[in-house]
């Protein structure tokens, strides 16, 4: 039996795929940097071997799956090719793997992980379902009927996929290190749309998705009356958000989700529409939506004294707006405080004014130094450029987070796609230390 070796196994998609194959009784191992990533916890719990990068990890009889961040010059890729082993890129392998199931790709500039998590939670409680979520969570079921997975547009990787269904959440300009402009992003989604085999579930409130063309039916969802699936009569309370769904202007059912914000209603609508199209029992969908606990690093909450601490992945102005909206709806009488770490210099430069506008919706903003990626670790601007555009914003250091103590009853959101968690950990350690000595 072949051994699947993952180069870069701690990557969010890679770790999820490794778990799926492990669950399906394949032999799985992988290698990565000797640095802790939140994704490795699930790998370790599954007993999947994680090795430091070394060409000696590669042996005869392996199939090598290489993460997209690692070039063909990587020592393990070179060794695998010397041994004439199959070497497949993550997205290429996934494109072939999904053919075993009724596949559902979840794509969009924002909300992919949350929606894939919601879809997986709903579907697995009703039908045998395997899934791959971008927070590093994967589950493989040998007799699965469905496979729900996150499909990323970056570098047009999702064009390796020919899914049965695609849920298209939105089209927005992001990844400015790759995409030239919004038209370039749209062209990628349009090309993806032509590869879908059964149906597209698209947000009709998105001006770009309204124009999408396909060879299969396109079902629109949203708040607008022209949508096939429309949310109406929205109410918010302490347990979440309740709304009525109308299908082509006919009352269908009432649903409650334990989350807040218009983006979460839209995410739920997309899943409801997909399930309706597949004739899945609406009562079962209602029940599963109500019990959703969320995904990693998406509005993940904990209590610290009188403060609410939230870890969130938002790293684009649109996502920041949605996260702040959710916090204000859930905690209308509390101060909302943001600790934001910008992710990549190109994104910060491109959206500098938009970041300032979105962050300014918070009651107080603290900024961390810009997180450079493996693709770019320096730039022409600094965090001071963003600070200058936000009233009363302050720079915060990992070594000194005491300023956050003054927000005694606040909702403090540590936000970013880099390593902003280290600021949260530093603050929690400092807070708990003070509590012990007081």
C-alpha positions in Angstrom: 0.0 0.0 0.0 1.3 3.4 -0.9 2.2 6.0 1.8 0.9 9.5 1.2 3.6 12.0 2.2 2.6 15.6 2.5 5.2 18.3 2.0 4.0 21.2 4.2 1.4 19.1 6.1 0.7 21.9 8.6 -0.9 24.0 5.9 -4.6 24.4 6.5 -5.8 22.6 3.4 -2.9 20.1 3.5 -3.6 19.1 7.2 -7.3 18.7 6.4 -6.6 16.5 3.4 -4.2 14.4 5.4 -6.9 13.8 8.0 -9.4 12.8 5.3 -7.1 10.2 3.8 -6.1 8.9 7.3 -9.9 8.5 8.2 -10.3 6.5 5.0 -7.6 4.1 6.2 -4.7 5.2 3.9 -1.2 5.5 5.3 -0.4 9.2 5.8 2.6 11.1 7.1 4.1 14.6 6.4 6.8 17.1 6.9 7.0 20.8 7.7 8.8 23.5 9.6 9.7 22.8 13.2 7.4 25.5 14.4 4.0 25.2 16.1 0.9 25.8 13.9 -2.6 25.5 15.2 -3.4 23.0 12.5 -1.1 20.3 13.9 -3.2 19.6 17.0 -5.7 17.6 14.9 -2.9 15.8 13.1 -1.3 14.8 16.4 -4.6 13.6 17.9 -5.0 11.4 14.8 -1.5 9.9 15.3 -0.3 11.2 11.9 3.5 11.4 11.9 4.9 14.9 11.4 8.6 15.1 10.5 11.1 18.0 10.0 11.9 18.7 6.3 14.6 16.3 5.1 15.2 14.6 1.8 15.6 11.3 3.8 11.9 11.4 4.5 11.2 10.3 0.9 11.2 6.6 0.1 10.2 4.2 -2.6 6.5 3.4 -2.6 5.3 6.9 -1.7 2.9 9.3 -3.4 4.0 12.8 -2.6 1.5 15.6 -2.2 3.3 19.0 -2.2 1.9 22.2 -0.7 1.6 25.1 -3.1 4.1 27.2 -1.0 7.0 24.8 -1.7 8.7 25.0 -5.1 10.1 22.2 -7.2 13.5 23.0 -5.9 12.5 21.9 -2.4 14.8 19.1 -1.2 11.9 16.6 -0.7 10.4 17.3 -4.1 13.8 16.9 -5.7 14.4 13.6 -3.9 10.9 12.3 -4.9 11.6 13.1 -8.6 15.0 11.3 -8.4 13.1 8.2 -7.2 10.5 8.7 -10.0 7.7 8.9 -7.4 4.3 10.5 -8.2 4.5 14.2 -7.1 1.1 16.0 -7.1 0.3 19.5 -6.1 -2.4 19.8 -3.4 -5.0 21.3 -5.7 -4.3 18.8 -8.5 -4.7 15.8 -6.1 -7.9 17.3 -4.6 -9.3 17.8 -8.1 -9.0 14.1 -8.8 -10.1 13.0 -5.3 -13.4 14.7 -5.4 -14.6 12.7 -8.4 -15.6 9.9 -6.0 -18.4 11.9 -4.5 -21.2 14.4 -5.2 -18.8 17.4 -4.7 -19.7 20.8 -3.5 -17.1 23.5 -3.9 -17.5 26.6 -1.6 -15.7 29.6 -3.1 -15.7 33.4 -2.8 -13.4 36.2 -1.7 -14.8 36.1 1.9 -16.6 33.5 4.1 -15.3 30.3 2.5 -14.2 28.7 5.7 -17.2 29.6 7.8 -19.6 28.4 5.0 -17.7 25.2 4.3 -17.8 24.5 8.1 -21.5 25.2 8.2 -22.2 23.1 5.1 -20.2 20.2 6.6 -22.0 20.4 9.9 -25.4 20.4 8.3 -24.7 17.7 5.7 -22.9 15.2 8.0 -25.8 15.1 10.3 -28.1 14.1 7.5 -26.1 12.2 4.8 -22.7 10.4 4.8 -20.4 13.4 4.1 -16.6 13.9 3.8 -15.3 17.5 4.0 -12.3 19.7 3.9 -12.4 23.0 5.7 -9.8 25.8 5.4 -9.3 26.0 9.1 -7.3 22.7 8.9 -10.3 20.4 9.7 -10.9 17.4 7.5 -13.0 14.3 7.8 -13.1 11.3 5.5 -16.0 8.8 5.4 -15.4 5.7 3.3 -19.0 5.4 2.0 -19.5 9.2 1.8 -22.2 10.4 -0.7 -21.1 14.0 -0.5 -17.8 15.9 -0.4 -17.9 19.6 0.7 -14.7 21.5 0.3 -13.2 25.0 0.3 -12.0 26.1 -3.1 -9.6 29.0 -3.1 -9.3 31.5 -6.0 -5.7 32.5 -5.2 -3.5 31.9 -8.2 -6.6 30.4 -9.8 -6.0 27.2 -7.9 -9.8 26.4 -8.0 -9.5 25.9 -11.8 -8.2 22.4 -11.0 -11.7 21.5 -9.8 -14.7 20.3 -11.8 -17.3 20.0 -8.9 -20.9 19.0 -9.2 -22.0 22.1 -7.3 -20.4 25.4 -6.5 -21.5 27.8 -3.8 -20.3 31.2 -4.9 -20.4 33.6 -1.9 -19.1 36.9 -3.4 -16.5 38.4 -5.7 -14.2 41.0 -4.3 -10.7 42.3 -5.1 -8.1 40.6 -2.9 -4.7 39.0 -3.3 -3.2 42.1 -5.0 0.1 40.3 -5.3 -1.5 38.1 -7.9 -4.8 39.6 -9.3 -4.5 42.8 -11.3 -7.9 44.2 -10.4 -11.6 43.2 -9.8 -12.0 42.3 -13.5 -9.2 39.8 -13.2 -10.8 38.2 -10.2 -14.2 38.1 -12.0 -12.6 36.3 -15.0 -11.3 33.6 -12.7 -14.7 33.0 -11.1 -16.3 33.1 -14.6 -13.9 30.4 -15.8 -14.6 28.3 -12.6 -18.4 28.7 -13.2 -18.0 27.0 -16.6 -16.5 23.9 -15.0 -19.4 23.2 -12.6 -21.4 20.1 -13.6 -24.9 20.3 -11.9 -25.7 23.7 -10.4 -24.3 27.0 -9.0 -25.7 28.5 -5.8 -24.7 32.2 -6.0 -25.3 35.3 -3.9 -27.6 37.5 -6.1 -26.9 40.5 -3.9 -23.4 40.6 -5.3 -23.2 42.8 -8.4 -20.5 40.7 -9.9 -22.2 37.3 -9.3 -25.3 38.6 -10.9 -23.4 38.5 -14.2 -22.0 35.0 -13.9 -22.7 32.7 -16.9 -22.8 28.9 -16.7 -23.8 25.8 -18.5 -25.8 24.7 -15.5 -28.7 26.3 -13.5 -27.7 29.3 -11.4 -29.8 29.6 -8.2 -29.5 33.0 -6.5 -29.9 33.7 -2.8 -29.8 36.9 -0.8 -31.9 39.7 0.7 -33.2 41.2 -2.5 -36.6 40.2 -3.9 -35.2 39.1 -7.2 -33.4 36.2 -5.6 -34.7 32.6 -5.8 -34.0 32.2 -2.1 -34.7 35.3 0.0 -34.3 36.0 3.7 -37.0 38.1 5.2 -38.3 39.1 8.7 -34.9 39.1 10.4 -34.9 39.2 14.2 -31.9 39.2 16.6 -31.9 38.0 20.2 -29.5 36.6 22.7 -29.6 33.1 21.1 -28.8 34.3 17.6 -30.6 35.4 14.4 -33.9 34.1 13.1 -35.2 34.7 9.6 -37.9 33.4 7.2 -36.9 32.0 3.9 -39.0 32.5 0.8 -38.4 30.4 -2.3 -39.4 32.3 -5.4 -41.6 34.4 -3.3 -43.4 31.5 -1.6 -42.9 31.0 2.1 -40.6 28.0 2.8 -39.5 27.8 6.4 -38.1 29.7 9.4 -34.5 29.2 10.4 -32.4 30.2 13.4 -28.6 30.4 13.5 -26.6 30.9 16.7 -24.5 33.7 15.0 -24.9 37.4 14.1 -24.4 39.6 11.1 -25.8 39.7 7.6 -22.9 37.7 6.2 -23.9 34.8 8.5 -27.5 34.9 7.2 -26.2 34.8 3.7 -23.9 31.9 4.5 -26.8 30.0 5.9 -29.0 30.8 3.0 -26.5 29.3 0.6 -26.5 26.0 2.5 -30.3 26.0 2.7 -30.5 26.5 -1.1 -28.1 23.7 -1.8 -29.9 21.3 0.5 -33.3 22.3 -1.1 -31.8 21.6 -4.5 -30.7 18.1 -3.3 -34.1 17.4 -1.7 -32.7 17.3 1.8 -35.3 17.5 4.6 -35.8 21.1 5.7 -36.6 20.1 9.3 -33.2 18.3 9.5 -31.5 21.4 8.1 -33.3 23.6 10.7 -32.0 21.4 13.5 -28.4 21.2 12.2 -28.1 25.0 11.6 -29.2 25.6 15.2 -26.4 23.4 16.6 -23.5 24.8 14.6 -20.6 25.7 16.9 -18.4 27.6 14.3 -15.0 27.0 12.9 -11.5 27.7 14.1 -10.3 31.3 14.2 -13.7 32.7 13.0 -15.2 34.7 15.9 -13.8 32.2 18.4 -14.8 33.5 21.9 -13.6 33.1 25.4 -14.2 35.0 28.7 -11.3 36.7 30.5 -12.5 38.3 33.7 -15.2 40.7 32.5 -13.8 40.9 29.1 -14.9 38.9 26.0 -11.8 37.8 24.0 -12.4 36.9 20.3 -9.9 35.4 17.9 -10.8 36.2 14.2 -9.1 35.6 10.9 -10.4 38.8 9.2 -7.7 40.3 7.1 -9.6 42.2 4.4 -11.6 45.4 4.9 -14.9 43.6 3.9 -14.2 40.9 6.5 -13.3 43.4 9.2 -16.6 45.2 8.6 -18.5 42.0 9.0 -16.7 40.9 12.2 -17.3 44.3 13.8 -21.0 44.2 12.8 -21.3 40.7 14.4 -19.7 41.9 17.6 -21.9 45.0 17.9 -25.1 42.9 17.2 -24.1 40.3 19.8 -22.8 42.7 22.4 -24.7 46.0 21.8 -23.9 47.5 25.2 -20.1 46.7 25.2 -17.1 48.6 23.9 -15.7 46.9 20.8 -11.9 47.0 20.7 -9.8 45.7 17.8 -6.2 44.5 17.9 -5.3 44.2 14.2 -2.3 42.7 12.5 -2.3 43.6 8.7 -1.4 40.6 6.5 1.2 41.2 3.7 2.5 44.6 2.6 0.9 44.5 -0.8 -2.6 44.0 0.7 -2.0 46.7 3.3 -0.8 49.1 0.6 -3.6 48.4 -1.8 -6.4 48.7 0.8 -4.8 51.3 3.2 -7.8 53.7 3.1 -10.3 50.8 3.2 -8.7 49.3 6.2 -8.9 52.6 8.0 -12.6 53.0 7.2 -13.5 49.5 8.3 -11.4 49.6 11.5 -12.8 53.0 12.4 -16.2 51.4 13.1 -14.7 50.0 16.3 -14.6 52.0 19.5 -10.9 51.6 19.8 -8.1 50.3 17.6 -4.7 48.9 18.4 -2.3 48.0 15.5 0.5 45.4 15.3 3.4 45.5 12.9 2.6 44.2 9.4 2.9 40.4 9.0 5.0 39.6 6.0 4.3 36.3 4.2 6.6 33.8 2.7 6.0 35.5 -0.6 7.0 39.0 0.7 8.7 39.8 4.0 9.2 43.6 3.5 7.6 46.6 1.9 7.7 50.3 1.4 5.2 51.2 4.1 5.0 50.6 7.8 2.2 50.3 10.4 2.6 54.0 11.0 1.0 54.7 7.6 -2.2 52.9 8.7 -2.1 54.5 12.2 -2.1 57.9 10.7 -5.5 57.3 9.0 -7.4 56.1 12.2 -8.3 58.5 15.0 -6.7 57.6 18.3 -5.2 54.4 17.0 -2.3 53.1 19.0 0.6 50.7 18.2 0.8 47.7 20.5 3.8 45.4 21.1 3.8 41.7 22.1 6.0 42.6 25.0 3.6 45.2 26.4 -0.2 44.6 26.1 -1.1 46.4 29.3 -3.2 49.1 27.4 -5.9 46.5 26.9 -6.5 46.2 30.7 -8.3 49.5 30.6 -11.2 48.1 28.5 -12.6 46.3 31.6 -15.9 45.2 30.1 -14.9 45.3 26.5 -15.1 42.9 23.6 -11.4 42.6 22.5 -11.0 41.1 19.0 -7.5 39.9 18.0 -7.8 40.0 14.2 -5.6 39.0 11.3 -4.3 36.1 9.1 -0.7 36.1 10.4 0.4 35.3 13.9 -1.8 37.8 15.8 -2.5 34.9 18.3 0.8 35.6 19.9 -0.4 39.0 21.0 -3.6 37.4 22.4 -1.5 34.8 24.2 0.8 37.5 25.6 -2.2 39.5 26.9 -3.8 36.5 28.5 -0.5 35.5 30.2 -0.1 39.1 31.5 -3.7 39.3 32.6 -3.6 36.0 34.4 -0.3 36.9 36.0 -1.7 40.1 37.4 -4.8 38.3 38.7 -2.6 35.8 40.7 -0.6 38.6 42.3 -3.5 40.9 43.1 
